[in-house]
């Protein structure tokens, strides 16, 4: 019974995580439309990629016992594909400095994962030790991933605007971390539960900030009647002034022409 409940929570966690990983689609539709990454940061996507790499490896039978963590493999495997797509789009539309930043951050992530996979395979020879090794590194990666929005949250507080902290990203982050925390606790797997003990309160904090600083709608007020009348009167006065100046210039030109004619005679 307990295993069935854990599996059900894992399936719900998959659904929430899928929405979380897919949430940046809205952000990147804006990036593609504007052909610019604007003020969006690439750091959350790169950290999410590292997290997906490590936990996909953690859930495979090489590290975990058989397929006990199959839901972890499926969602993080899909997450790898999505995060690579987002990072590729970010790299394409980023400035020269932005491209350098993406490369500088992404390459070490891939190297760390490769080293972790090799060491866990050839240095450790049983599942508990492999889980402890990969899980410890995954724990650090997860805390970093859940902590990365702190940079955006700081920006929200400073600008008093949530323009660059999408609501659905914050909501799905909270839901996913809550469900995976429950999944880890039900399986008595602290390497799955612990990082989500950090992610859950951070997700709540993001939602609270969104409620406090959500952008007010800009209401365009139609010009009042007196504004239109004032503008009309002002334009009328300017036209009359221009007509007077033109008449004066024409009068001067006629006088000069008359003087020239008298001189010739």
VMD Tcl script that draws the C-alpha trace (Angstrom):
set ca {
  {0.00 0.00 0.00}
  {2.75 2.42 0.97}
  {4.58 1.66 -2.28}
  {1.43 2.39 -4.30}
  {0.98 5.71 -2.54}
  {4.62 6.54 -3.22}
  {4.19 5.66 -6.89}
  {1.05 7.85 -7.10}
  {2.92 10.76 -5.51}
  {5.77 10.15 -7.96}
  {3.34 10.35 -10.90}
  {1.91 13.61 -9.54}
  {5.46 14.85 -9.05}
  {6.15 14.00 -12.69}
  {3.14 16.04 -13.80}
  {4.13 19.05 -11.68}
  {7.76 18.83 -12.76}
  {6.73 18.59 -16.41}
  {4.76 21.81 -16.02}
  {7.75 23.34 -14.23}
  {10.21 22.36 -16.97}
  {7.76 23.48 -19.67}
  {6.90 26.80 -18.00}
  {9.83 28.68 -19.65}
  {8.14 28.09 -23.03}
  {6.17 31.28 -22.37}
  {9.38 33.12 -21.54}
  {11.17 31.88 -24.64}
  {8.22 32.69 -26.89}
  {8.80 36.28 -25.79}
  {12.56 35.92 -26.38}
  {11.93 34.62 -29.91}
  {9.36 37.32 -30.61}
  {11.66 40.13 -29.44}
  {14.84 38.38 -30.67}
  {16.50 39.27 -27.37}
  {17.04 37.61 -23.98}
  {16.39 41.02 -22.33}
  {16.95 40.77 -18.57}
  {16.24 37.06 -18.29}
  {19.00 34.99 -16.69}
  {20.40 31.73 -18.10}
  {21.55 30.52 -14.67}
  {18.27 28.78 -13.62}
  {18.19 26.72 -16.84}
  {21.82 25.63 -16.55}
  {21.39 24.64 -12.90}
  {18.20 22.79 -13.79}
  {20.12 20.94 -16.52}
  {22.74 19.80 -14.00}
  {20.01 18.71 -11.61}
  {18.30 16.68 -14.36}
  {21.57 15.04 -15.39}
  {22.40 13.95 -11.86}
  {18.96 12.70 -10.86}
  {18.44 10.83 -14.12}
  {21.67 9.01 -13.32}
  {20.60 8.60 -9.68}
  {17.36 6.88 -10.70}
  {18.93 4.43 -13.17}
  {19.60 0.84 -12.00}
  {23.33 1.52 -12.01}
  {22.92 3.70 -8.90}
  {19.46 2.89 -7.49}
  {18.27 -0.64 -6.81}
  {16.62 -1.89 -10.01}
  {13.83 0.57 -11.01}
  {12.82 1.73 -7.54}
  {13.11 5.36 -8.69}
  {11.68 4.99 -12.19}
  {9.53 8.19 -11.91}
  {12.72 10.12 -11.15}
  {14.32 8.84 -14.37}
  {11.40 9.64 -16.66}
  {10.84 13.24 -15.64}
  {14.51 14.19 -15.36}
  {15.29 12.52 -18.68}
  {12.62 14.68 -20.30}
  {13.94 17.65 -18.35}
  {17.37 17.20 -19.96}
  {15.85 17.57 -23.43}
  {13.80 20.63 -22.46}
  {16.63 22.42 -20.65}
  {19.05 21.79 -23.53}
  {16.46 23.32 -25.88}
  {16.03 26.39 -23.69}
  {19.78 26.88 -23.26}
  {20.24 26.55 -27.03}
  {17.60 29.22 -27.68}
  {19.10 31.48 -25.03}
  {22.54 31.08 -26.57}
  {21.20 31.90 -30.06}
  {19.47 35.14 -29.05}
  {21.97 36.29 -26.40}
  {24.53 39.05 -26.90}
  {28.23 38.22 -27.33}
  {28.80 38.52 -23.57}
  {25.67 36.44 -22.94}
  {26.96 33.67 -25.19}
  {30.25 33.61 -23.29}
  {28.40 33.37 -19.99}
  {26.31 30.43 -21.24}
  {29.44 28.58 -22.41}
  {31.37 29.32 -19.22}
  {28.53 27.93 -17.07}
  {27.38 25.00 -19.23}
  {30.73 23.33 -19.95}
  {31.63 22.81 -16.23}
  {28.16 21.32 -15.64}
  {28.74 18.67 -18.30}
  {32.25 17.96 -16.98}
  {31.02 17.56 -13.38}
  {28.29 15.15 -14.49}
  {30.71 13.04 -16.54}
  {33.16 12.81 -13.63}
  {30.33 11.88 -11.24}
  {29.06 9.15 -13.57}
  {32.52 7.66 -14.09}
  {33.47 7.67 -10.40}
  {30.14 6.23 -9.26}
  {30.46 3.42 -11.80}
  {34.07 2.36 -11.34}
  {35.02 3.47 -7.82}
  {31.91 2.40 -5.86}
  {30.74 -1.18 -6.21}
  {27.36 -1.31 -4.46}
  {24.09 0.61 -4.65}
  {24.13 2.24 -1.18}
  {27.55 3.82 -1.73}
  {26.71 4.88 -5.28}
  {23.45 6.45 -4.08}
  {25.27 8.25 -1.28}
  {27.90 9.63 -3.68}
  {25.59 10.69 -6.52}
  {22.87 11.79 -4.09}
  {25.27 14.07 -2.20}
  {26.31 15.84 -5.39}
  {22.68 15.94 -6.53}
  {21.71 17.48 -3.20}
  {24.16 20.35 -3.75}
  {22.91 20.81 -7.34}
  {19.27 20.82 -6.24}
  {19.85 23.37 -3.48}
  {21.68 25.55 -6.02}
  {18.81 25.15 -8.50}
  {16.16 26.04 -5.95}
  {18.33 28.88 -4.66}
  {18.97 30.41 -8.10}
  {15.64 32.31 -8.07}
  {17.02 34.29 -5.11}
  {18.80 36.47 -7.69}
  {15.51 37.11 -9.47}
  {13.72 37.63 -6.17}
  {16.28 40.30 -5.27}
  {15.54 42.00 -8.58}
  {11.81 41.83 -7.87}
  {12.28 43.53 -4.50}
  {14.54 46.22 -5.96}
  {12.35 47.02 -8.98}
  {9.04 46.22 -7.28}
  {8.10 44.39 -10.50}
  {7.61 40.67 -11.24}
  {8.11 41.09 -14.98}
  {11.10 38.75 -15.01}
  {9.76 36.25 -12.45}
  {6.97 34.38 -14.27}
  {4.09 33.32 -12.03}
  {3.71 29.80 -13.41}
  {7.40 29.09 -12.95}
  {7.08 29.96 -9.25}
  {3.82 28.01 -8.83}
  {5.05 24.82 -10.49}
  {8.34 25.04 -8.62}
  {6.43 25.02 -5.34}
  {4.16 22.14 -6.40}
  {6.99 20.00 -7.77}
  {9.25 20.48 -4.74}
  {6.36 19.69 -2.36}
  {5.45 16.47 -4.16}
  {9.04 15.24 -4.51}
  {9.64 15.98 -0.85}
  {6.69 13.71 -0.03}
  {7.98 11.08 -2.49}
  {11.39 11.06 -0.82}
  {9.97 10.90 2.68}
  {7.65 8.01 1.78}
  {10.62 6.09 0.39}
  {12.86 7.14 3.27}
  {15.26 8.56 0.71}
  {16.82 11.68 2.19}
  {18.72 12.43 -1.04}
  {15.38 13.00 -2.74}
  {13.58 14.62 0.18}
  {16.29 16.96 1.53}
  {16.70 19.34 -1.44}
  {12.95 19.76 -1.64}
  {12.87 20.78 2.02}
  {14.71 23.85 0.71}
  {12.71 24.18 -2.52}
  {9.29 24.18 -0.87}
  {9.73 27.27 1.37}
  {11.54 29.09 -1.46}
  {8.59 28.39 -3.73}
  {6.24 29.79 -1.10}
  {8.41 32.90 -0.81}
  {8.34 33.44 -4.57}
  {4.55 33.22 -4.60}
  {4.30 35.70 -1.73}
  {6.59 38.13 -3.57}
  {4.51 37.74 -6.71}
  {1.32 38.57 -4.83}
  {2.95 41.63 -3.28}
  {4.69 43.05 -6.35}
  {2.56 41.83 -9.22}
  {2.50 44.41 -11.96}
  {-0.49 46.72 -11.98}
  {-2.34 47.01 -15.24}
  {-1.66 50.22 -17.08}
  {-4.93 52.00 -17.60}
  {-4.96 54.39 -20.54}
  {-7.32 57.26 -19.75}
  {-9.09 58.85 -22.69}
  {-8.47 62.59 -23.08}
  {-11.07 64.69 -21.33}
  {-13.19 67.16 -23.24}
  {-11.41 70.16 -21.79}
  {-8.10 68.65 -22.90}
  {-9.38 68.44 -26.46}
  {-10.75 71.95 -26.35}
  {-7.52 73.26 -24.86}
  {-5.47 71.56 -27.54}
  {-7.76 72.95 -30.23}
  {-7.48 76.51 -28.89}
  {-3.73 76.22 -28.60}
  {-3.41 74.95 -32.18}
  {-5.70 77.72 -33.41}
  {-3.59 80.40 -31.72}
  {-0.40 78.96 -33.21}
  {-1.93 78.97 -36.72}
  {-3.07 82.56 -36.33}
  {0.41 83.56 -35.19}
  {1.97 81.88 -38.21}
  {-0.49 83.64 -40.54}
  {0.36 87.03 -39.02}
  {4.09 86.39 -39.45}
  {3.57 85.30 -43.05}
  {1.55 88.45 -43.83}
  {4.30 90.63 -42.34}
  {6.95 88.89 -44.44}
  {4.81 89.32 -47.60}
  {4.34 93.05 -46.82}
  {8.11 93.50 -46.40}
  {8.79 91.75 -49.70}
  {6.27 94.05 -51.49}
  {7.91 97.12 -49.97}
  {11.37 95.97 -51.08}
  {10.06 95.27 -54.57}
  {8.49 98.76 -54.75}
  {11.75 100.39 -53.63}
  {13.72 98.49 -56.26}
  {11.27 99.53 -58.97}
  {11.49 103.24 -57.97}
  {15.29 103.07 -57.98}
  {15.37 101.72 -61.54}
  {13.11 104.52 -62.77}
}
mol new
graphics top color blue
foreach p $ca { graphics top sphere $p radius 0.5 }
foreach p [lrange $ca 0 end-1] q [lrange $ca 1 end] { graphics top cylinder $p $q radius 0.2 }
display resetview
